[in-house]
Amino acid sequence: MRGSDERTGSLFSYVDLEDRVRADHPLRTIRRLANAALADLSRDFEALYTAFGRPSIAPEKLLRAMLLQAFYGIRSERQLMERLDFDLLFRWFVGLGMDDAVWDHSTFSKNRDRLLEGEIAAKFLTALLARPEVKRLLSSDHFSVDGTLIEAWASIKSFRRKDGGDQDNDGPGRNAERSFHKEKRSNETHQSTTDPEARLYKKGEGQPAKLCYMAHTLMENRNGLAVLGGVSQATGTAERDQALELIDRHRGDRTRRITLGADKAYDVTDFVGELRSRSVTPHIAIDGHLSKTGKPRKTAIDRRTLRHAGYAVSQRCRKRIEEVFGWIKASAGLAKVKFRGRARVDAAFKLALAAYNLIRLPRLLEATA
């Protein structure tokens, strides 16, 4: 049964949480925007809960608590519950009364998983961007796309042969020795026993291969807000494949020409052709590295695109997408995700994108007021 989102006061409490939060605190604007988006998701919340039974934690409070966890880089649910117990600002933002008991961390995790499995994170990001005051900040013509690796919650020792032919003697303890000497490993023959959907991958030369997922973001270029995102398995073509999918999802049936900025990993003839067939002008950085014969690699970007003034602007704006990834990894704690399975990692990443937008919005709204 869905819980109530009402804040309960106390007859004998002398502390008013509203008075304890200063009027110009950025969380006031963030909470107002988040509450408006959550109100639009009321029917989606109803579909996740039965009409009978004991009331659970209100989904609105769950989402606000998860946002705080991203805002302040809180590493675990235990720490989040401890912070909720003594921090008046946290209680006010989530919607707990001064004398309300905080939830057990295991109860919070179980209820949170229900939201992650219900695609609420993606719907929350969409509802947030659909708010009128937010929508006017977004560009409808100029975008950038990029991908980054998110390390999976799995040890490299769990990467074993699918046929079970490398089951060594585990030995005593939880962290037994595991020898990879002269062993050739690949995603075709091996799989993680901890997170089977994670893939062994490295994004560049000289970097170590890790069990990871690949996260993708579509950013609008006016204010650098993330408009769409998703997580896929890490492959050599995942960035380009997911870029096309994000563009198709964002545009729908519209055929208006847009521009798309990207780094040199997207400078591939087939990908550029797919963009042009979708009425998308490719503002992609030129991959000019030398081939084995010493000749510069042929670029898929023609001179007509290069001499346009908008190309240089897109090349400057597209680099801001690294700010999105940097904040999500450093502040929101997704450098190494603490969920297993692509679907749950995808939901956590989309919620982190919404949190990043919310962090940016108070200042953007103030500047355009």
N, C-alpha and C positions, 0 to 999 in steps of 0.2 A: 504494500500500500504506500502511495506517495505521501511523504511527510509535508507538513506545513512550513511555509517560508515566513511565518510571522515571528517577530521578535517579542519575547515575553519579558516584561519588567518585573520588578520586585516591590512589594508594598513597603518594605523597610530599607530599600537601597537609596543611598544619598548620592550616587554617582550617575550622572547622565552622560552616556557615551557620546552623544551628539556634541555636547559641550567640550568634550576632551579632545576632539579633532578640530584643528584650526580651520578657519573658513577657506583659506587658500591652499589647503593641502592637495597635492595632485591626485591622491586617491579618491577625493570627492568627485572629480570629473570622471575618473576611471570607473568608479562604482556606478555613477549615473548611466554611463554608456553601457556598461556590462549589464545592469538591470534592465535597460531597454531591450537589449538583445535577448536576454533570458526570457523576458515576457513574450517575445515572438516565438519562443520555443515551447510554450506551455503545452501545446497539443502533442509535440514530440515526447515531452516528459510523460504525459499521461499514457502514451502507448507503451512505455517501459515498465509501468507499474500496474498491479492488479487493483481492482476496486474494493477489495476486502483484505483483512489481515491487520497486523500491527503497523502503524506508521513508521516508515524508514526515515533516514536523513533526507531532508528536502534537497532535491537535485540542484536548486539554485544555490544553496549553501555549499554543496559539494563543489560546484564549479568555481564559486568565489574563493573557496579555500585552495583549490588547485591553482588558481591564478596567483594567489599570494605565494604559493610554493615556488612558482616560476619567477615572480617579481624579486623575491629575496633570496633565491638560490638555496632553499632549504632542502637538504639532501634526502631526508627520509620522512615517512609519515609519523614516526615517533616524535621526531623533532618538531614537526608541524603541530602535533597535538599539544606538546609542551608549550610551544609559543602561543597557541590559542588560549592556553590556560591562564597565562599571566599578562599577555600583551593586550591592552585595551584597544589599540588601533586595529589589531587583527580581529578581535571580537566584533568591533563596529563594522568592519568591512564585510565579514562573513555573514553577519546578521544574528549573532548570538547575544543574548541578554547578559547583563552584568553577573547574574547568579546562575546562568545556565551551565550545566556540566558539559565538558567537552567529550567527544566521542572516543571510544577505544580505537587505537590505531588499526587493529585488524578489521574492525567494523567499518571504519572509513575506507580502507583498501578494498574491501568486498563491494561496497556500494559504488566506489569510484570505478571499479572494473565494469560495472553495469553500464555506466555512461560511456566508457571507452569502447565497449562493444556495440553501442547503439548509434555510432557515428555522430554523436552529439558535438564533438569537437569541430568537425567540418561544418556542421550547421550553425554553430556559434560564430565561427569566423565569417560565414556568409551573412548572418544576421547583423553582425557588427558593421560590416562594410556597407550594408544596405541602409543604415541609419542616414537620414538626410544631411545631418551636419558632417558626417564622415564621407558620404558619397561625393560631395562637392570638392573634396580634397584630392580625389583620385583622377588620374589621367585616363582618358578613354582611347588614346591614340598611340601612346609610346610606353613600351614595356621592356623589361630585361628578364633573363632567365639564367639560372645556374644550378649546379648540383654540388653537394658536399657529402663526405662520408661520415656516418655516425657509427661509432664502435658498438658492436653488439654486446649484450650481457652474457658472454660466454668465453671461457678460457680457450686458448689455442690448443691446450691439451685435449679438449673435447673433440677436436677435429680428427675423426677416425675414419677408417675405410668402411664403405657401405656394406661390404661383404663380411665384415667382422674379422678380417685376417690379420689385424694388428693389435689384438687385445693382449697387452703386456700384463705381467703380474703387477697388480696395483700396489701391493705392499701395504705397510701400516700407514695410518693417518689419512686425512682427506686430500692431501696434496702430494701424492706419490710421484716418484720419478717417471718421466716419459721421454724416451730417446727418439729424436727425429733424424738421427745421423744416417746419411745416404738414402733417405726416404723421399721419393718424389710424391708430392701431394698436389691434388687439383680438385676443383669442385665437381668434376665428372666422376671421380672415384672415391672422394671423401665427403663427409658431412659431419656437422657438429651434432653431438649427442645431446647437448644442452639446448641449443636453438637451431633446429634443422633448417630454418629458412634463411639464416645468416650465411654469407658467402665470404670466402677468403679472397681478398682483393687489395690491390694497392693502386693509388691514383697517379703516381708519378715515379720516374726512375730514381733509385736511391732511397726510396721510402720502404719501410717494412710492410709486409702483407699482414692484414688483420682480418678477423671475422667482423663483418660490418654490414650495414645497410647503406643505401644511397638516398639522400633526401634532396628534393627538388623544390624550387620556389619560383613563382612568377611574380615579379615586382613591377608596380607602376612607377614611371620615372619622374612624376611631378614632385612627390614628397617622399618617395622611397618606402612606401607601405607594401606589405606582402598581400597580394590579392588571392593567391591560390598556392597550394603546396601538396606534397605527397611523398611517400616513401616507397621505394622499389628495391628489389634485390640488386646487388652491385654487379654490374656487367660493363663491358666496354662500350656498349651502345645505349645504356640506360638513360644517360643524360639527354641524348637527342630524341629518343623514343618518348620519354616523359615530357619533354618540352613541347612536342607536337600535341600530346594528350592534354596538357594544361592549356594550351592555346585554344584547342577545340572546345574544351569545357567552359572556358571563360567567354568565348565569343558566341557560342551557340549557333544560331542560324544567321547571324549578322555577317555581312560581306564587306563592311567598311574596311578600307585599307589601314593597317597599323604598322608600326615599326617594332622590331625586336632586337635588342642588344644582347650580345653574348660574348664569351671569351673564345680563344682560338680553338678550343676543343670541339666547337660547333662548326668549324670551317671545313665542312664536308659537302661534296657536290650533291649527293642524294638528299641531304638534309636541307640545303639551300633551295633545291628544286621543290621539295615539299612545302617550304614556306611560301615560295612564290605562287604555287598552285592554290594557296589559301589566301592570297592577297595580303601577304605579310612581307614587308621590306626587310631583308636581313642586314642589320647593322652589326655584323660579326667581326671580331678582331681577326686579323690575318695571321694564319699559321705559317710563318716564314722560316721554320727551321730547315736545316740542310739535310738532304737525303744521304744515303750511304755513298753515293757517287759524288757528293760535294755540291750538288745543285739545289737551289732553293725550291721548296715544295710549291707546287702550283696551287694558288688560292681559288676558291669558288666564288669570291666576291669580285664583281666586275668594276671597271673604272668609273662607270656612271654612278654607282652607289658611293664610291670612295670620295668623289669630288663634291658630293652634296653636303651642305653645311650641317644638316641634321645628323650625318654619320659621326662627326666629331663630337657632337653633343651627346649622342647615345653612348659613345665610348667613355665619356666622362661619367655619365649617370649610372651605367651598368655596374661600375665598381662598388656602388653603394650596397649592392646585394650582399657583399661580404660583411657589411655591418649587421645584417639580419642573421647570418650564420654565426658571426662572432658572438652576438648577444645570446643567441639560443644555446650555444655551447658553453660559454663562460658563465653566464648569469642564470640561465634556466636549467643548467645541469644536464644537457643532452650531448656533451662530448662523448660520454659513454652511457647509453640509455639503460635504464633499469627495468625495462620490460622485455619480454621474449615473445617472438612472433611478429611477422610483418604488420598485421592488422593493428596490434596494440601500439607498436612503435609509430605507425602512421598516425594514429589518433593523438598520441603524445606530442608528435611533431606539429600537427595542425593546431593543437591548443597552445603550443609555444609560439606559433606564428601570431595567433590572436593576442597573446600576452605582449609580444613585441609591439604590435600595433597600438595596443592600449597604453603602453609606456610612452609612445611617441605622441599620442593624440592630444593630451592636455596642452602641450606647448604649441602644437600646430593650430589647434582651435583658438588659442589665445592670440596667436600671431595674425589670424585671419578675422578676428572679431571686429 
